[in-house]
């Protein structure tokens, strides 16, 4: 196991893997932020719709 870790640290492939991991993490973060923003908009839309329906049935 130690040999495998040492090989990973010396290998240039490890550097590429770390770079790709960082890129994937940034893309994931962007998706989470975008979905969170969209979720807030959907909640606001349904709250508005709920208020309008309540006014209509009074």
N, CA, C and O atoms as a Tripos MOL2 file, in Angstrom:
@<TRIPOS>MOLECULE
protein
  232   231    58     0     0
PROTEIN
NO_CHARGES

@<TRIPOS>ATOM
      1 N           0.8220   -1.1870    0.0000 N.3       1 UNK1
      2 CA          0.0000    0.0000    0.0000 C.3       1 UNK1
      3 C           0.8710    1.2580    0.0000 C.2       1 UNK1
      4 O           0.5770    2.2140   -0.7180 O.2       1 UNK1
      5 N           1.9280    1.2620    0.7910 N.am      2 UNK2
      6 CA          2.8270    2.4180    0.8450 C.3       2 UNK2
      7 C           3.4840    2.6320   -0.5120 C.2       2 UNK2
      8 O           3.6870    3.7710   -0.9330 O.2       2 UNK2
      9 N           3.8160    1.5460   -1.1940 N.am      3 UNK3
     10 CA          4.4300    1.6480   -2.5210 C.3       3 UNK3
     11 C           3.4610    2.2840   -3.5100 C.2       3 UNK3
     12 O           3.8640    3.0840   -4.3530 O.2       3 UNK3
     13 N           2.2020    1.9320   -3.4090 N.am      4 UNK4
     14 CA          1.1870    2.4840   -4.3010 C.3       4 UNK4
     15 C           1.0180    3.9900   -4.0530 C.2       4 UNK4
     16 O           0.8940    4.7650   -5.0020 O.2       4 UNK4
     17 N           1.0130    4.4000   -2.7910 N.am      5 UNK5
     18 CA          0.8910    5.8210   -2.4630 C.3       5 UNK5
     19 C           2.1140    6.5860   -2.9390 C.2       5 UNK5
     20 O           1.9860    7.6840   -3.4810 O.2       5 UNK5
     21 N           3.2960    6.0210   -2.7440 N.am      6 UNK6
     22 CA          4.5310    6.6650   -3.1860 C.3       6 UNK6
     23 C           4.5160    6.8210   -4.7050 C.2       6 UNK6
     24 O           4.8800    7.8730   -5.2310 O.2       6 UNK6
     25 N           4.0960    5.7760   -5.4010 N.am      7 UNK7
     26 CA          4.0200    5.8310   -6.8640 C.3       7 UNK7
     27 C           3.0320    6.9200   -7.2990 C.2       7 UNK7
     28 O           3.2880    7.6440   -8.2610 O.2       7 UNK7
     29 N           1.9100    7.0320   -6.5910 N.am      8 UNK8
     30 CA          0.9120    8.0520   -6.9170 C.3       8 UNK8
     31 C           1.4790    9.4540   -6.7260 C.2       8 UNK8
     32 O           1.2230   10.3390   -7.5420 O.2       8 UNK8
     33 N           2.2470    9.6670   -5.6580 N.am      9 UNK9
     34 CA          2.8090   10.9770   -5.3860 C.3       9 UNK9
     35 C           3.9000   11.3660   -6.3780 C.2       9 UNK9
     36 O           4.0450   12.5430   -6.7090 O.2       9 UNK9
     37 N           4.6630   10.3930   -6.8520 N.am     10 UNK10
     38 CA          5.7560   10.6720   -7.7820 C.3      10 UNK10
     39 C           5.2270   10.8290   -9.2070 C.2      10 UNK10
     40 O           5.7630   11.6130   -9.9900 O.2      10 UNK10
     41 N           4.1980   10.0970   -9.5310 N.am     11 UNK11
     42 CA          3.6690   10.0720  -10.8910 C.3      11 UNK11
     43 C           3.0660   11.4140  -11.2780 C.2      11 UNK11
     44 O           2.4670   12.0880  -10.4400 O.2      11 UNK11
     45 N           3.2150   11.8010  -12.5200 N.am     12 UNK12
     46 CA          2.6010   13.0160  -13.0450 C.3      12 UNK12
     47 C           1.0920   12.8300  -13.2090 C.2      12 UNK12
     48 O           0.3490   13.8110  -13.2530 O.2      12 UNK12
     49 N           0.6430   11.5980  -13.2990 N.am     13 UNK13
     50 CA         -0.7880   11.3310  -13.4210 C.3      13 UNK13
     51 C          -1.5250   11.7960  -12.1720 C.2      13 UNK13
     52 O          -2.6850   12.2030  -12.2480 O.2      13 UNK13
     53 N          -0.8600   11.7370  -11.0260 N.am     14 UNK14
     54 CA         -1.4680   12.2080   -9.7880 C.3      14 UNK14
     55 C          -1.7610   13.6920   -9.8520 C.2      14 UNK14
     56 O          -2.7980   14.1490   -9.3710 O.2      14 UNK14
     57 N          -0.8530   14.4390  -10.4400 N.am     15 UNK15
     58 CA         -1.0520   15.8820  -10.5900 C.3      15 UNK15
     59 C          -2.2530   16.1580  -11.4720 C.2      15 UNK15
     60 O          -3.0710   17.0230  -11.1560 O.2      15 UNK15
     61 N          -2.3660   15.4450  -12.5580 N.am     16 UNK16
     62 CA         -3.5040   15.6280  -13.4550 C.3      16 UNK16
     63 C          -4.8000   15.2430  -12.7510 C.2      16 UNK16
     64 O          -5.8240   15.9040  -12.9260 O.2      16 UNK16
     65 N          -4.7610   14.1870  -11.9640 N.am     17 UNK17
     66 CA         -5.9600   13.7640  -11.2430 C.3      17 UNK17
     67 C          -6.4010   14.8310  -10.2520 C.2      17 UNK17
     68 O          -7.5960   15.0890  -10.1060 O.2      17 UNK17
     69 N          -5.4480   15.4500   -9.5750 N.am     18 UNK18
     70 CA         -5.7900   16.5150   -8.6280 C.3      18 UNK18
     71 C          -6.3810   17.7110   -9.3710 C.2      18 UNK18
     72 O          -7.3600   18.3020   -8.9160 O.2      18 UNK18
     73 N          -5.7950   18.0670  -10.5040 N.am     19 UNK19
     74 CA         -6.3220   19.1860  -11.2860 C.3      19 UNK19
     75 C          -7.7420   18.9020  -11.7580 C.2      19 UNK19
     76 O          -8.6150   19.7650  -11.6660 O.2      19 UNK19
     77 N          -7.9730   17.6950  -12.2640 N.am     20 UNK20
     78 CA         -9.3120   17.3340  -12.7180 C.3      20 UNK20
     79 C         -10.2840   17.3090  -11.5510 C.2      20 UNK20
     80 O         -11.4500   17.6710  -11.7170 O.2      20 UNK20
     81 N          -9.8360   16.8940  -10.3870 N.am     21 UNK21
     82 CA        -10.6930   16.8780   -9.2020 C.3      21 UNK21
     83 C         -11.0830   18.2960   -8.8030 C.2      21 UNK21
     84 O         -12.2350   18.5460   -8.4470 O.2      21 UNK21
     85 N         -10.1380   19.2200   -8.8610 N.am     22 UNK22
     86 CA        -10.4480   20.6130   -8.5380 C.3      22 UNK22
     87 C         -11.4320   21.2120   -9.5380 C.2      22 UNK22
     88 O         -12.3430   21.9460   -9.1550 O.2      22 UNK22
     89 N         -11.2510   20.9010  -10.8010 N.am     23 UNK23
     90 CA        -12.1770   21.3890  -11.8310 C.3      23 UNK23
     91 C         -13.5740   20.8140  -11.5910 C.2      23 UNK23
     92 O         -14.5710   21.5300  -11.6870 O.2      23 UNK23
     93 N         -13.6390   19.5170  -11.2780 N.am     24 UNK24
     94 CA        -14.9360   18.8870  -11.0060 C.3      24 UNK24
     95 C         -15.5820   19.5090   -9.7740 C.2      24 UNK24
     96 O         -16.7990   19.6940   -9.7440 O.2      24 UNK24
     97 N         -14.7850   19.8350   -8.7550 N.am     25 UNK25
     98 CA        -15.3340   20.4570   -7.5510 C.3      25 UNK25
     99 C         -15.8970   21.8370   -7.8580 C.2      25 UNK25
    100 O         -16.9510   22.2000   -7.3360 O.2      25 UNK25
    101 N         -15.2170   22.6110   -8.6920 N.am     26 UNK26
    102 CA        -15.7100   23.9390   -9.0580 C.3      26 UNK26
    103 C         -16.9940   23.8510   -9.8810 C.2      26 UNK26
    104 O         -17.9150   24.6450   -9.6890 O.2      26 UNK26
    105 N         -17.0500   22.8960  -10.7860 N.am     27 UNK27
    106 CA        -18.2680   22.7120  -11.5860 C.3      27 UNK27
    107 C         -19.4230   22.3000  -10.6820 C.2      27 UNK27
    108 O         -20.5440   22.7850  -10.8410 O.2      27 UNK27
    109 N         -19.1500   21.4040   -9.7320 N.am     28 UNK28
    110 CA        -20.1810   20.9680   -8.7980 C.3      28 UNK28
    111 C         -20.6800   22.1390   -7.9650 C.2      28 UNK28
    112 O         -21.8820   22.2880   -7.7480 O.2      28 UNK28
    113 N         -19.7560   22.9650   -7.5000 N.am     29 UNK29
    114 CA        -20.1420   24.1360   -6.7160 C.3      29 UNK29
    115 C         -21.0240   25.0780   -7.5340 C.2      29 UNK29
    116 O         -22.0120   25.6070   -7.0230 O.2      29 UNK29
    117 N         -20.6730   25.2840   -8.7860 N.am     30 UNK30
    118 CA        -21.4760   26.1490   -9.6590 C.3      30 UNK30
    119 C         -22.8800   25.5810   -9.8500 C.2      30 UNK30
    120 O         -23.8580   26.3280   -9.8550 O.2      30 UNK30
    121 N         -22.9800   24.2720  -10.0070 N.am     31 UNK31
    122 CA        -24.2910   23.6390  -10.1750 C.3      31 UNK31
    123 C         -25.1210   23.7830   -8.9070 C.2      31 UNK31
    124 O         -26.3140   24.0800   -8.9730 O.2      31 UNK31
    125 N         -24.4930   23.5720   -7.7530 N.am     32 UNK32
    126 CA        -25.2170   23.6900   -6.4840 C.3      32 UNK32
    127 C         -25.7340   25.1160   -6.2850 C.2      32 UNK32
    128 O         -26.8690   25.3100   -5.8480 O.2      32 UNK32
    129 N         -24.9150   26.0990   -6.6000 N.am     33 UNK33
    130 CA        -25.3360   27.4970   -6.4590 C.3      33 UNK33
    131 C         -26.4770   27.8050   -7.4230 C.2      33 UNK33
    132 O         -27.4410   28.4710   -7.0460 O.2      33 UNK33
    133 N         -26.3780   27.3300   -8.6570 N.am     34 UNK34
    134 CA        -27.4220   27.5880   -9.6500 C.3      34 UNK34
    135 C         -28.7320   26.9260   -9.2580 C.2      34 UNK34
    136 O         -29.7960   27.5360   -9.3710 O.2      34 UNK34
    137 N         -28.6650   25.6960   -8.8040 N.am     35 UNK35
    138 CA        -29.8830   24.9850   -8.4000 C.3      35 UNK35
    139 C         -30.4830   25.6380   -7.1560 C.2      35 UNK35
    140 O         -31.7040   25.7390   -7.0340 O.2      35 UNK35
    141 N         -29.6320   26.0770   -6.2410 N.am     36 UNK36
    142 CA        -30.1330   26.7660   -5.0550 C.3      36 UNK36
    143 C         -30.8600   28.0420   -5.4130 C.2      36 UNK36
    144 O         -31.9110   28.3400   -4.8440 O.2      36 UNK36
    145 N         -30.3180   28.7960   -6.3460 N.am     37 UNK37
    146 CA        -30.9770   30.0190   -6.8100 C.3      37 UNK37
    147 C         -32.2950   29.7210   -7.5040 C.2      37 UNK37
    148 O         -33.2860   30.4230   -7.3000 O.2      37 UNK37
    149 N         -32.3030   28.6920   -8.3140 N.am     38 UNK38
    150 CA        -33.5360   28.3100   -9.0080 C.3      38 UNK38
    151 C         -34.5780   27.8340   -8.0020 C.2      38 UNK38
    152 O         -35.7650   28.1190   -8.1630 O.2      38 UNK38
    153 N         -34.1550   27.1210   -6.9820 N.am     39 UNK39
    154 CA        -35.0860   26.6300   -5.9620 C.3      39 UNK39
    155 C         -35.7350   27.7990   -5.2390 C.2      39 UNK39
    156 O         -36.9320   27.7620   -4.9560 O.2      39 UNK39
    157 N         -34.9610   28.8340   -4.9360 N.am     40 UNK40
    158 CA        -35.5220   30.0130   -4.2830 C.3      40 UNK40
    159 C         -36.5800   30.6710   -5.1610 C.2      40 UNK40
    160 O         -37.6150   31.1160   -4.6630 O.2      40 UNK40
    161 N         -36.3220   30.7350   -6.4600 N.am     41 UNK41
    162 CA        -37.2850   31.3310   -7.3890 C.3      41 UNK41
    163 C         -38.5620   30.4960   -7.4660 C.2      41 UNK41
    164 O         -39.6610   31.0490   -7.5260 O.2      41 UNK41
    165 N         -38.4250   29.1770   -7.4660 N.am     42 UNK42
    166 CA        -39.6020   28.3020   -7.5310 C.3      42 UNK42
    167 C         -40.4360   28.4390   -6.2620 C.2      42 UNK42
    168 O         -41.6640   28.4920   -6.3260 O.2      42 UNK42
    169 N         -39.7780   28.4960   -5.1210 N.am     43 UNK43
    170 CA        -40.4980   28.6740   -3.8550 C.3      43 UNK43
    171 C         -41.2410   30.0090   -3.8650 C.2      43 UNK43
    172 O         -42.4010   30.0720   -3.4570 O.2      43 UNK43
    173 N         -40.5970   31.0610   -4.3190 N.am     44 UNK44
    174 CA        -41.2490   32.3730   -4.3870 C.3      44 UNK44
    175 C         -42.4460   32.3330   -5.3310 C.2      44 UNK44
    176 O         -43.4810   32.9390   -5.0500 O.2      44 UNK44
    177 N         -42.3080   31.6170   -6.4570 N.am     45 UNK45
    178 CA        -43.4120   31.5170   -7.4040 C.3      45 UNK45
    179 C         -44.6060   30.8090   -6.7660 C.2      45 UNK45
    180 O         -45.7410   31.2610   -6.9110 O.2      45 UNK45
    181 N         -44.3610   29.7070   -6.0660 N.am     46 UNK46
    182 CA        -45.4550   28.9590   -5.4470 C.3      46 UNK46
    183 C         -46.0670   29.7430   -4.2950 C.2      46 UNK46
    184 O         -47.2770   29.6700   -4.0800 O.2      46 UNK46
    185 N         -45.2550   30.4950   -3.5470 N.am     47 UNK47
    186 CA        -45.7990   31.3270   -2.4780 C.3      47 UNK47
    187 C         -46.7150   32.4060   -3.0540 C.2      47 UNK47
    188 O         -47.7810   32.6820   -2.5050 O.2      47 UNK47
    189 N         -46.2960   33.0040   -4.1490 N.am     48 UNK48
    190 CA        -47.1160   34.0130   -4.8100 C.3      48 UNK48
    191 C         -48.4200   33.3990   -5.3190 C.2      48 UNK48
    192 O         -49.4950   33.9810   -5.1730 O.2      48 UNK48
    193 N         -48.3030   32.2210   -5.9160 N.am     49 UNK49
    194 CA        -49.4760   31.5320   -6.4360 C.3      49 UNK49
    195 C         -50.4210   31.1790   -5.2920 C.2      49 UNK49
    196 O         -51.6370   31.3180   -5.4280 O.2      49 UNK49
    197 N         -49.8810   30.7310   -4.1830 N.am     50 UNK50
    198 CA        -50.6900   30.3860   -3.0180 C.3      50 UNK50
    199 C         -51.4320   31.6120   -2.5000 C.2      50 UNK50
    200 O         -52.6110   31.5260   -2.1590 O.2      50 UNK50
    201 N         -50.7470   32.7520   -2.4390 N.am     51 UNK51
    202 CA        -51.4020   33.9760   -1.9890 C.3      51 UNK51
    203 C         -52.5370   34.4040   -2.9020 C.2      51 UNK51
    204 O         -53.5940   34.8250   -2.4330 O.2      51 UNK51
    205 N         -52.3220   34.2980   -4.1970 N.am     52 UNK52
    206 CA        -53.3450   34.6730   -5.1690 C.3      52 UNK52
    207 C         -54.5590   33.7440   -5.0760 C.2      52 UNK52
    208 O         -55.7010   34.1880   -5.1910 O.2      52 UNK52
    209 N         -54.2990   32.4550   -4.8670 N.am     53 UNK53
    210 CA        -55.4040   31.4990   -4.7290 C.3      53 UNK53
    211 C         -56.1900   31.7960   -3.4620 C.2      53 UNK53
    212 O         -57.4170   31.7020   -3.4600 O.2      53 UNK53
    213 N         -55.5050   32.1530   -2.3900 N.am     54 UNK54
    214 CA        -56.1910   32.4960   -1.1430 C.3      54 UNK54
    215 C         -57.0700   33.7220   -1.3120 C.2      54 UNK54
    216 O         -58.1850   33.7610   -0.7910 O.2      54 UNK54
    217 N         -56.5850   34.7190   -2.0330 N.am     55 UNK55
    218 CA        -57.3690   35.9340   -2.2910 C.3      55 UNK55
    219 C         -58.5740   35.6300   -3.1480 C.2      55 UNK55
    220 O         -59.6380   36.2140   -2.9440 O.2      55 UNK55
    221 N         -58.4330   34.7260   -4.1070 N.am     56 UNK56
    222 CA        -59.5220   34.3920   -5.0180 C.3      56 UNK56
    223 C         -60.6650   33.6800   -4.2980 C.2      56 UNK56
    224 O         -61.8250   33.8290   -4.6840 O.2      56 UNK56
    225 N         -60.3520   32.9120   -3.2600 N.am     57 UNK57
    226 CA        -61.3850   32.1410   -2.5770 C.3      57 UNK57
    227 C         -61.9530   32.8500   -1.3510 C.2      57 UNK57
    228 O         -62.7230   32.2440   -0.6060 O.2      57 UNK57
    229 N         -61.5990   34.1020   -1.1190 N.am     58 UNK58
    230 CA        -62.1410   34.8240    0.0380 C.3      58 UNK58
    231 C         -63.4950   35.3870   -0.2490 C.2      58 UNK58
    232 O         -64.0950   36.0250    0.6170 O.2      58 UNK58
@<TRIPOS>BOND
     1     1     2 1
     2     2     3 1
     3     3     4 2
     4     3     5 am
     5     5     6 1
     6     6     7 1
     7     7     8 2
     8     7     9 am
     9     9    10 1
    10    10    11 1
    11    11    12 2
    12    11    13 am
    13    13    14 1
    14    14    15 1
    15    15    16 2
    16    15    17 am
    17    17    18 1
    18    18    19 1
    19    19    20 2
    20    19    21 am
    21    21    22 1
    22    22    23 1
    23    23    24 2
    24    23    25 am
    25    25    26 1
    26    26    27 1
    27    27    28 2
    28    27    29 am
    29    29    30 1
    30    30    31 1
    31    31    32 2
    32    31    33 am
    33    33    34 1
    34    34    35 1
    35    35    36 2
    36    35    37 am
    37    37    38 1
    38    38    39 1
    39    39    40 2
    40    39    41 am
    41    41    42 1
    42    42    43 1
    43    43    44 2
    44    43    45 am
    45    45    46 1
    46    46    47 1
    47    47    48 2
    48    47    49 am
    49    49    50 1
    50    50    51 1
    51    51    52 2
    52    51    53 am
    53    53    54 1
    54    54    55 1
    55    55    56 2
    56    55    57 am
    57    57    58 1
    58    58    59 1
    59    59    60 2
    60    59    61 am
    61    61    62 1
    62    62    63 1
    63    63    64 2
    64    63    65 am
    65    65    66 1
    66    66    67 1
    67    67    68 2
    68    67    69 am
    69    69    70 1
    70    70    71 1
    71    71    72 2
    72    71    73 am
    73    73    74 1
    74    74    75 1
    75    75    76 2
    76    75    77 am
    77    77    78 1
    78    78    79 1
    79    79    80 2
    80    79    81 am
    81    81    82 1
    82    82    83 1
    83    83    84 2
    84    83    85 am
    85    85    86 1
    86    86    87 1
    87    87    88 2
    88    87    89 am
    89    89    90 1
    90    90    91 1
    91    91    92 2
    92    91    93 am
    93    93    94 1
    94    94    95 1
    95    95    96 2
    96    95    97 am
    97    97    98 1
    98    98    99 1
    99    99   100 2
   100    99   101 am
   101   101   102 1
   102   102   103 1
   103   103   104 2
   104   103   105 am
   105   105   106 1
   106   106   107 1
   107   107   108 2
   108   107   109 am
   109   109   110 1
   110   110   111 1
   111   111   112 2
   112   111   113 am
   113   113   114 1
   114   114   115 1
   115   115   116 2
   116   115   117 am
   117   117   118 1
   118   118   119 1
   119   119   120 2
   120   119   121 am
   121   121   122 1
   122   122   123 1
   123   123   124 2
   124   123   125 am
   125   125   126 1
   126   126   127 1
   127   127   128 2
   128   127   129 am
   129   129   130 1
   130   130   131 1
   131   131   132 2
   132   131   133 am
   133   133   134 1
   134   134   135 1
   135   135   136 2
   136   135   137 am
   137   137   138 1
   138   138   139 1
   139   139   140 2
   140   139   141 am
   141   141   142 1
   142   142   143 1
   143   143   144 2
   144   143   145 am
   145   145   146 1
   146   146   147 1
   147   147   148 2
   148   147   149 am
   149   149   150 1
   150   150   151 1
   151   151   152 2
   152   151   153 am
   153   153   154 1
   154   154   155 1
   155   155   156 2
   156   155   157 am
   157   157   158 1
   158   158   159 1
   159   159   160 2
   160   159   161 am
   161   161   162 1
   162   162   163 1
   163   163   164 2
   164   163   165 am
   165   165   166 1
   166   166   167 1
   167   167   168 2
   168   167   169 am
   169   169   170 1
   170   170   171 1
   171   171   172 2
   172   171   173 am
   173   173   174 1
   174   174   175 1
   175   175   176 2
   176   175   177 am
   177   177   178 1
   178   178   179 1
   179   179   180 2
   180   179   181 am
   181   181   182 1
   182   182   183 1
   183   183   184 2
   184   183   185 am
   185   185   186 1
   186   186   187 1
   187   187   188 2
   188   187   189 am
   189   189   190 1
   190   190   191 1
   191   191   192 2
   192   191   193 am
   193   193   194 1
   194   194   195 1
   195   195   196 2
   196   195   197 am
   197   197   198 1
   198   198   199 1
   199   199   200 2
   200   199   201 am
   201   201   202 1
   202   202   203 1
   203   203   204 2
   204   203   205 am
   205   205   206 1
   206   206   207 1
   207   207   208 2
   208   207   209 am
   209   209   210 1
   210   210   211 1
   211   211   212 2
   212   211   213 am
   213   213   214 1
   214   214   215 1
   215   215   216 2
   216   215   217 am
   217   217   218 1
   218   218   219 1
   219   219   220 2
   220   219   221 am
   221   221   222 1
   222   222   223 1
   223   223   224 2
   224   223   225 am
   225   225   226 1
   226   226   227 1
   227   227   228 2
   228   227   229 am
   229   229   230 1
   230   230   231 1
   231   231   232 2
@<TRIPOS>SUBSTRUCTURE
     1 UNK1         2 RESIDUE 1 A UNK
     2 UNK2         6 RESIDUE 1 A UNK
     3 UNK3        10 RESIDUE 1 A UNK
     4 UNK4        14 RESIDUE 1 A UNK
     5 UNK5        18 RESIDUE 1 A UNK
     6 UNK6        22 RESIDUE 1 A UNK
     7 UNK7        26 RESIDUE 1 A UNK
     8 UNK8        30 RESIDUE 1 A UNK
     9 UNK9        34 RESIDUE 1 A UNK
    10 UNK10       38 RESIDUE 1 A UNK
    11 UNK11       42 RESIDUE 1 A UNK
    12 UNK12       46 RESIDUE 1 A UNK
    13 UNK13       50 RESIDUE 1 A UNK
    14 UNK14       54 RESIDUE 1 A UNK
    15 UNK15       58 RESIDUE 1 A UNK
    16 UNK16       62 RESIDUE 1 A UNK
    17 UNK17       66 RESIDUE 1 A UNK
    18 UNK18       70 RESIDUE 1 A UNK
    19 UNK19       74 RESIDUE 1 A UNK
    20 UNK20       78 RESIDUE 1 A UNK
    21 UNK21       82 RESIDUE 1 A UNK
    22 UNK22       86 RESIDUE 1 A UNK
    23 UNK23       90 RESIDUE 1 A UNK
    24 UNK24       94 RESIDUE 1 A UNK
    25 UNK25       98 RESIDUE 1 A UNK
    26 UNK26      102 RESIDUE 1 A UNK
    27 UNK27      106 RESIDUE 1 A UNK
    28 UNK28      110 RESIDUE 1 A UNK
    29 UNK29      114 RESIDUE 1 A UNK
    30 UNK30      118 RESIDUE 1 A UNK
    31 UNK31      122 RESIDUE 1 A UNK
    32 UNK32      126 RESIDUE 1 A UNK
    33 UNK33      130 RESIDUE 1 A UNK
    34 UNK34      134 RESIDUE 1 A UNK
    35 UNK35      138 RESIDUE 1 A UNK
    36 UNK36      142 RESIDUE 1 A UNK
    37 UNK37      146 RESIDUE 1 A UNK
    38 UNK38      150 RESIDUE 1 A UNK
    39 UNK39      154 RESIDUE 1 A UNK
    40 UNK40      158 RESIDUE 1 A UNK
    41 UNK41      162 RESIDUE 1 A UNK
    42 UNK42      166 RESIDUE 1 A UNK
    43 UNK43      170 RESIDUE 1 A UNK
    44 UNK44      174 RESIDUE 1 A UNK
    45 UNK45      178 RESIDUE 1 A UNK
    46 UNK46      182 RESIDUE 1 A UNK
    47 UNK47      186 RESIDUE 1 A UNK
    48 UNK48      190 RESIDUE 1 A UNK
    49 UNK49      194 RESIDUE 1 A UNK
    50 UNK50      198 RESIDUE 1 A UNK
    51 UNK51      202 RESIDUE 1 A UNK
    52 UNK52      206 RESIDUE 1 A UNK
    53 UNK53      210 RESIDUE 1 A UNK
    54 UNK54      214 RESIDUE 1 A UNK
    55 UNK55      218 RESIDUE 1 A UNK
    56 UNK56      222 RESIDUE 1 A UNK
    57 UNK57      226 RESIDUE 1 A UNK
    58 UNK58      230 RESIDUE 1 A UNK
